[in-house]
Amino acid sequence: MKITLEQISKRFQRNRIFKDVNYTFQSPGAYALLGANGSGKSTLLRIIAGMQTASSGKIIYQGDAGNTIAAGDIFRDISFCAPGMELVEEFTLREFLDFHFSFKQPLAKLTTGQMIKLMGLEAAANKPIYDYSSGMKQRVKLAQAIFANTPILMLDEPCTNLDERGVQQYKEWMDVYAAGRLVFVASNDPREYYMCQEQLIVEEFA
């Protein structure tokens, strides 16, 4: 996969967030979008994912064969995780995973039971997600993204609400399941983007 940003800018009313971002992201590779709170790194991540529109500029998506992918179709190739994303909390964990992976195939032919074991949530597998702690919910959000068989993996502050054990689990998952993919991590915490070879500092485009 290859994603090219050409003169990407974003404004909210009269406030300019960033201007004229030119960058090429190519797989396999891991890229960190860095910046202080409010710098626009999460906004840029959502724009790259096609979840939010830029004020100006162009994004070109290309497959491994060099074919152009329409912006409206890129969601099929993306797994996304962010602190503010919603889970279907009326579902149990088992129901949620079965539902989610009816739309996207799991990596390495992982079964629902194997994913639950990797999360360490066997004892809570049949409880509704609304009964989970914030850290448990974050593990579910990470799992639905990292374990999905998509060429692009996008993570926004992935270790939010995780304790040290959860952070270590995140690193183990990334080491095993992010290899060979095009990975984006929006963060200001080095523990979250430890695997990123490239860094784009959003504040440099303010």
C-alpha positions in Angstrom: 0.0 0.0 0.0 1.1 3.6 -0.7 -0.6 6.8 0.5 0.5 10.1 -0.8 -0.5 13.4 0.8 -0.3 16.5 -1.5 -0.7 19.9 0.1 -3.1 18.7 2.8 -4.4 21.5 5.0 -7.1 21.8 7.7 -8.9 24.7 9.2 -11.6 24.9 11.8 -13.4 28.1 11.1 -10.6 30.7 11.2 -8.2 28.5 13.0 -5.5 26.8 10.9 -4.6 23.4 12.3 -1.9 22.5 9.8 -1.0 23.6 6.3 0.5 22.0 3.2 1.4 18.6 4.5 3.3 16.6 1.8 4.3 13.1 2.7 4.3 9.6 1.3 3.6 6.5 3.4 4.4 3.1 2.1 4.1 -0.5 3.4 5.7 -2.2 5.0 6.4 0.6 7.4 5.4 2.2 10.7 4.8 6.0 10.9 4.3 8.1 14.0 2.2 11.2 13.9 3.6 13.3 16.7 2.6 16.5 18.4 1.3 18.0 21.7 -2.4 17.9 22.6 -4.4 20.0 20.2 -1.7 20.0 17.5 -3.9 18.1 15.0 -2.3 14.7 14.9 -5.6 12.9 15.5 -7.3 15.1 12.9 -4.6 14.3 10.4 -5.0 10.6 11.1 -8.7 10.7 10.5 -8.1 12.6 7.2 -5.7 10.0 6.0 -8.3 7.3 6.9 -10.9 9.1 4.9 -13.0 9.7 8.0 -12.7 13.5 7.9 -12.2 15.8 5.0 -9.3 18.1 4.5 -9.9 21.8 3.9 -7.6 21.6 0.8 -5.2 19.2 -0.8 -5.3 15.7 -2.2 -4.7 12.2 -1.0 -3.8 9.4 -3.4 -4.3 5.7 -2.3 -2.5 3.0 -4.2 -2.5 -0.8 -3.8 0.5 -3.1 -4.0 0.1 -3.5 -7.7 0.2 0.3 -8.2 -3.6 0.5 -8.8 -5.4 3.6 -7.6 -8.0 3.0 -4.9 -10.9 5.4 -4.7 -11.2 7.4 -1.5 -14.6 6.0 -0.9 -13.3 2.4 -0.9 -10.2 2.8 1.3 -12.2 1.9 4.4 -12.1 -1.7 3.4 -8.3 -1.7 3.8 -8.2 0.0 7.1 -8.5 -1.0 10.8 -8.8 1.9 13.2 -8.7 2.3 16.9 -9.1 5.6 18.9 -10.1 6.3 22.5 -13.3 8.0 21.5 -14.6 5.2 19.2 -17.8 3.5 20.3 -18.2 -0.2 21.1 -21.6 -2.0 20.9 -21.6 -2.3 24.7 -24.9 -4.3 24.8 -23.0 -7.1 23.2 -20.9 -9.5 25.2 -17.3 -9.7 24.2 -17.9 -12.9 22.3 -20.9 -11.5 20.5 -19.0 -8.3 19.6 -16.0 -10.1 18.1 -18.3 -12.5 16.1 -20.2 -9.4 14.8 -17.1 -7.4 14.0 -15.2 -10.2 12.2 -18.3 -11.0 10.1 -17.3 -7.9 8.2 -13.5 -8.2 8.2 -11.4 -11.4 8.2 -9.2 -12.0 11.2 -5.4 -12.2 10.9 -3.7 -15.6 11.0 -7.1 -17.3 11.0 -7.6 -16.4 14.7 -10.8 -17.7 16.2 -13.0 -15.7 18.5 -11.8 -17.9 21.4 -8.2 -17.4 20.6 -8.6 -13.6 20.5 -10.4 -13.7 23.8 -7.5 -15.7 25.3 -4.9 -13.3 23.8 -6.8 -10.4 25.5 -6.8 -12.3 28.8 -10.6 -11.8 29.2 -11.8 -15.4 29.3 -13.6 -14.8 32.6 -15.5 -11.8 31.1 -16.2 -13.2 27.6 -19.9 -13.6 28.2 -20.5 -10.4 30.1 -21.9 -7.3 28.4 -19.1 -4.8 27.5 -20.8 -2.0 29.4 -19.7 -3.8 32.6 -16.1 -3.6 31.5 -13.5 -1.2 33.0 -12.0 1.5 30.7 -8.8 -0.6 30.4 -10.7 -3.7 29.4 -12.7 -1.7 26.8 -9.4 -0.3 25.4 -8.1 -3.9 25.0 -11.2 -4.7 23.0 -10.8 -1.7 20.8 -7.2 -2.6 20.1 -8.0 -6.2 19.4 -10.7 -5.5 16.8 -8.2 -3.3 14.9 -4.9 -5.2 15.4 -6.3 -8.7 14.8 -8.2 -7.7 11.6 -6.6 -8.8 8.3 -6.2 -5.3 6.7 -3.1 -3.9 5.0 -3.5 -0.6 6.9 -3.6 -0.3 10.7 -4.3 3.1 12.3 -4.0 3.7 16.0 -4.8 6.9 17.9 -3.2 7.0 21.4 -3.5 3.2 21.6 -2.4 2.9 25.3 -5.1 5.2 26.7 -6.5 3.7 29.9 -4.0 0.7 29.9 -1.9 -0.2 32.9 1.6 -1.4 32.5 0.5 -5.0 31.8 -1.8 -3.7 29.1 1.0 -1.7 27.5 3.2 -4.7 27.4 0.4 -6.7 25.9 0.0 -4.0 23.2 3.7 -4.2 22.4 3.5 -8.0 22.1 0.5 -7.8 19.7 2.2 -5.2 17.6 5.4 -7.2 17.3 3.5 -10.2 16.1 0.5 -8.9 14.2 1.6 -5.5 12.7 4.6 -6.8 10.7 4.4 -6.2 7.0 1.5 -3.7 7.3 1.3 0.1 6.8 1.0 1.3 10.4 0.1 4.8 11.7 0.3 5.7 15.4 -0.9 9.2 16.5 0.7 9.8 19.9 2.9 11.8 22.2 3.9 8.8 24.2 7.0 6.9 23.1 5.7 3.6 24.5 2.9 3.8 21.8 5.1 4.5 18.8 8.2 2.5 19.8 8.1 0.5 16.5 7.8 3.5 14.2 10.8 4.0 11.9 9.5 7.3 10.6 8.1 10.3 12.4 6.0 13.2 11.1 5.8 16.1 13.6 2.4 17.8 12.9 3.4 21.0 14.6 6.0 21.6 11.9 3.1 22.3 9.5 1.3 24.8 11.7 
